[in-house]
Amino acid sequence: MGKLGLTEILVILAIVLLLFGGKKIPELMKGLGSGIKEFKNAAKDDQPANSKKEEETK
C-alpha cells in the first residue's frame, strides 16, 4: 500500500487529461518546469550565502 503501479498512474493521467484537456496540459507542464527551475536557482543562490555566514562566525 502506498506505492503507485502502472495502472494507477495511467488512471490518474487519464483523469487529468479529461479535466484539463489536451491544450491545457502543455501550459501546466511549462509552468511546473519554470517553477522547478526557479526553485533550483534560488536554492543554488542560497547555499553560498550560508557558507559566507558560517565563515564570518569563525
N, C-alpha and C positions, 0 to 999 in steps of 0.2 A: 504494500500500500504506500502511496506517496510518489511512486515512480510513474512517469508517463510513457506509455508504449506508443508504437507507431499508429495504432488505431485511434487512440485518444488524441494524438497530435493532429491527425487528419480530420477528425471530427471538429476540433477547435478551429482549424484553418477554414473548414467549410462554413462554420457559423460566422466567422469573421468576414469571409467573402460575401455571405448573404446579408450581413448587417451593413457593411460599408460599401459594397460594390467594387467592381474592378478598377474604377477610376480613382477612388479614394485611397486604395492601399499603397500605391507608389508614393503618394503625398505623405501618408503616415510614416512609411519607412524612411523617407528623406528627412522628415522631422526628427525621427528617432535617431538616425545616423548623425545628424548635426548636433543633437543633444549629447550623444555619447562623445563626439569629437570635442565639444566644448568642455565636458567634464574631464576628459583626459588632459586637455591643455591646462585647465585650472589646477588639476592635481599635480601636473608636472611643474607648473609655476610655483606652487605652494611648497614643494619639497626644498628648493634652495633657500627659501626664506626661513624655514625651520632650521636648516643646517647653520645658517648665519647666526641665528638667535642662540643656538647651543654653543657656538664658538665664542660668542661675546660673553656668555656667562662664565666661561672657564677662566 
